[in-house]
Amino acid sequence: MVGNSTTLPAVSGVIEADEARLHFDSVGTGQPVVFIHAGVADSRMWNAQFEEIEGARLIRFDLRGYGKSSLGSQRFTNRDDVISVLDHLEIGRALLVGCSIGGNIALQVAAAAPARLDGLVLVGADAPGFDPGVDYESPEWPLAVEAFKAGDWKRVAELDAEMWLAGRGRTRSDLDPETVDLFVSMDLTALENETARNELDDGERLERLPEVDVPVEVIVGARDIPQLIAAADDLAANLGQRPPVVIEDTAHLPPMDRPLDFNSALTGFLASI
């Protein structure tokens, strides 16, 4: 299911959700696969997947206040927006692929609407109700907090790139410059809308893992923070049928940083279900 296609998304559009407008892209036919992006990114973090993965119907969208999606003024849940995307595209069931907060949103969908799921792929996701037993703080974190308070979004985005894209033991200089530039561009929009988005987000958080009876794949980067590596073990032990896939020399965003390895894991999982 991995080829050398460079075909751009065949369909792009906007879904009306209250006063918000959710931008989406869809390409291909077959098994529906819906990608939910991380909180420091937007749907462009899945560019490599849309360029390379064939044999499935791929859908990605920008969460409210990210990328091309507007925020609106009504309270909302990201969970309901995922379901709105499925309804708009007339998709009864889909495989959800969520990275970071996107993984947690996928779990919220699993808890609220299990009949809409064919499977879950959780990437760098937290495990509700799990105590990792470690409290690691990236050295860039306090600097990012101060920059955020000062409204210096560019500085925050650069520090976020060190923490989440490069990860432990690497710096931005070790990465592909185009990947870093894309990350910073996505994160800037997310940061500019963060305060307003948090005020409107109903903030549903799961206190424990939902009961899931669909196939689950857990993926984590070896350079991600220890809490999330531990969470991956817990997610796999409680939801999956096998240990987590650990992708070496990448941190929180393997789909961007190590797309070949990530695509191999994803397509292998798709072929198994």
C-alpha positions in Angstrom: 0.0 0.0 0.0 3.0 2.3 -0.1 3.9 3.6 -3.5 5.6 6.6 -5.1 2.4 8.6 -5.9 2.8 12.3 -5.7 -0.9 12.9 -6.4 -2.4 15.8 -4.5 -5.5 15.3 -2.4 -8.4 14.7 -4.9 -11.0 16.5 -2.8 -10.7 19.5 -0.5 -13.6 21.2 1.2 -15.1 22.8 4.2 -17.5 21.4 6.8 -19.8 23.7 8.6 -19.8 23.0 12.4 -21.8 25.6 14.2 -20.0 28.8 13.4 -16.7 27.1 12.7 -15.5 25.9 9.3 -13.4 22.7 9.3 -11.1 22.3 6.3 -10.5 18.8 5.1 -8.7 16.8 2.3 -9.6 13.4 1.0 -7.8 11.2 -1.5 -8.1 7.6 -2.7 -10.6 4.8 -2.3 -11.0 1.8 -0.1 -10.7 1.6 3.7 -11.5 5.0 5.2 -8.5 6.3 7.3 -9.0 9.5 9.2 -5.9 11.3 10.4 -6.1 13.6 13.5 -3.1 15.9 14.0 -1.0 16.8 17.0 -1.6 20.0 19.1 1.6 21.6 17.8 0.7 21.0 14.1 -2.2 20.9 11.7 -3.2 18.4 8.9 -0.1 19.2 6.9 1.9 17.0 9.3 0.4 14.1 7.3 1.8 15.3 4.0 4.1 12.3 3.6 1.3 9.9 4.3 -1.0 11.5 1.6 1.9 11.4 -0.9 2.9 7.8 -0.3 0.1 5.6 1.0 -2.1 4.1 -1.6 -5.0 1.6 -1.5 -7.1 3.4 1.1 -9.3 6.4 1.4 -7.3 8.9 3.3 -9.0 11.9 5.1 -7.3 14.6 7.1 -8.7 17.8 8.6 -7.6 20.8 10.6 -9.0 20.9 14.1 -10.7 24.2 15.1 -8.2 27.1 15.4 -5.6 25.1 13.5 -4.4 25.4 9.9 -7.2 26.6 7.6 -10.1 25.8 10.1 -11.8 28.7 11.8 -12.5 28.6 15.5 -16.0 30.1 15.7 -17.6 31.4 18.9 -19.5 28.3 20.1 -18.3 25.8 22.7 -17.3 22.5 21.1 -15.6 19.2 21.5 -13.0 17.9 19.1 -14.6 14.5 19.4 -17.9 15.7 18.0 -16.0 17.4 15.2 -14.4 14.1 14.2 -17.9 12.6 14.0 -19.1 15.6 12.0 -16.3 14.9 9.5 -17.4 11.2 9.2 -21.0 12.2 8.8 -20.3 14.9 6.2 -18.3 12.4 4.1 -20.9 9.7 4.6 -18.4 7.4 6.3 -20.0 4.9 8.7 -16.8 3.4 10.1 -13.2 4.4 9.8 -9.7 3.7 11.1 -8.6 6.7 13.2 -5.0 7.6 13.3 -4.2 10.2 16.0 -0.9 11.8 17.0 -0.4 13.3 20.5 -3.7 15.1 21.4 -5.1 13.6 18.2 -4.6 10.2 19.8 -6.5 11.3 22.8 -9.3 12.7 20.6 -9.5 9.3 18.9 -9.9 7.6 22.2 -12.7 10.0 23.1 -14.5 9.0 19.8 -13.9 5.4 20.8 -15.6 6.0 24.1 -18.5 8.0 22.7 -19.2 6.3 19.4 -17.5 2.9 19.3 -19.6 1.8 16.4 -17.9 4.3 14.1 -14.5 2.7 14.5 -12.7 0.0 12.5 -9.5 0.5 14.4 -7.1 2.9 16.2 -3.6 3.9 15.6 -2.3 6.0 18.6 1.0 7.9 18.1 2.7 9.6 21.0 -0.6 9.6 22.9 -1.2 9.9 26.6 -2.9 7.1 28.5 -5.9 8.3 30.5 -5.8 7.2 34.1 -2.2 6.0 33.9 0.6 7.2 36.2 3.9 6.9 34.3 6.0 7.2 37.5 8.3 9.7 35.9 8.2 13.5 35.8 10.6 14.5 33.0 10.7 18.1 32.0 12.4 19.2 28.7 15.0 21.8 29.3 13.3 24.0 26.8 9.9 23.9 28.7 10.5 26.8 31.1 11.9 29.0 28.3 8.8 28.2 26.2 6.5 29.1 29.1 8.2 32.5 29.5 8.1 33.2 25.8 4.4 32.2 25.7 3.6 34.7 28.5 5.4 37.4 26.5 3.4 36.6 23.4 6.6 35.7 21.5 5.0 33.0 19.3 8.0 32.5 17.0 10.3 31.8 20.0 7.8 29.4 21.4 7.5 27.6 18.1 11.2 27.3 17.8 11.5 25.8 21.3 8.6 23.5 20.6 10.6 22.3 17.6 13.4 21.4 19.9 11.2 19.6 22.4 8.7 17.8 20.2 10.2 17.5 16.7 13.9 17.0 17.6 13.4 15.4 21.0 15.9 14.2 23.6 19.5 14.1 22.4 19.0 16.1 19.2 18.5 19.7 18.1 16.8 21.3 15.2 20.1 21.4 13.3 20.0 17.6 13.1 16.7 17.7 11.2 15.7 18.4 7.6 15.3 22.2 7.4 12.1 22.0 5.4 10.5 19.8 8.0 11.5 22.3 10.7 10.1 25.2 8.7 6.8 23.4 8.2 6.6 22.6 11.9 7.2 26.2 12.9 4.6 27.4 10.4 1.9 25.0 11.7 2.7 25.7 15.4 2.6 29.5 14.9 -1.1 29.3 13.9 -1.8 26.9 16.8 -0.2 29.2 19.3 -1.9 32.4 18.1 -5.3 30.7 18.6 -4.5 28.7 21.8 -6.0 31.0 24.4 -9.3 31.5 22.5 -9.5 27.9 21.6 -9.0 26.8 25.2 -11.8 29.1 26.3 -14.3 27.4 23.9 -13.1 23.8 24.1 -15.4 21.9 26.4 -12.3 20.0 27.4 -13.7 16.5 27.7 -10.9 14.4 29.2 -11.2 10.6 29.8 -10.4 9.5 33.3 -9.7 6.0 32.2 -9.3 4.0 28.9 -12.4 3.1 27.1 -13.3 -0.4 26.3 -12.2 -1.1 22.7 -13.0 -4.1 20.6 -11.3 -3.0 17.4 -7.6 -3.6 16.4 -5.2 -1.1 18.0 -1.7 -0.2 17.0 0.5 2.0 19.4 3.4 3.9 18.0 6.0 6.0 19.8 9.3 7.7 19.0 12.3 6.6 20.9 13.3 10.2 21.6 9.9 11.3 22.9 9.6 12.2 26.6 9.7 9.3 29.0 6.1 9.8 30.2 4.8 9.1 26.7 7.1 6.2 26.1 5.7 4.7 29.4 2.1 5.6 28.3 2.7 3.7 25.0 3.5 0.6 27.0 0.3 1.0 29.0 -1.9 1.7 25.9 -0.5 -1.4 24.2 -0.9 -3.6 27.2 -4.5 -2.6 27.7 -5.8 -2.0 24.2 -3.5 -3.6 21.7 -2.7 -7.1 20.6 1.1 -6.5 20.6 3.8 -4.3 22.1 4.1 -0.7 20.8 6.1 0.0 17.7 9.1 2.1 18.7 10.5 4.2 15.9 14.2 4.9 16.5 15.8 8.4 16.2 12.5 10.3 16.2 10.5 12.0 18.9 6.9 13.1 19.1 6.1 13.4 15.4 7.3 10.3 13.6 4.9 10.8 10.6 6.9 14.0 9.8 10.4 13.1 10.9 10.6 9.4 9.9 7.8 9.0 7.4 9.2 5.9 5.7 9.3 4.0 9.0 6.0 5.4 10.1 4.3 4.5 6.8 5.7 1.0 6.9 4.2 0.5 10.4 0.9 2.0 9.4 0.5 0.1 6.1 1.5 -3.2 7.8 -1.2 -2.6 10.4 -3.8 -1.8 7.7 -2.9 -5.0 5.9 -3.4 -7.0 9.1 -6.9 -5.9 9.9 
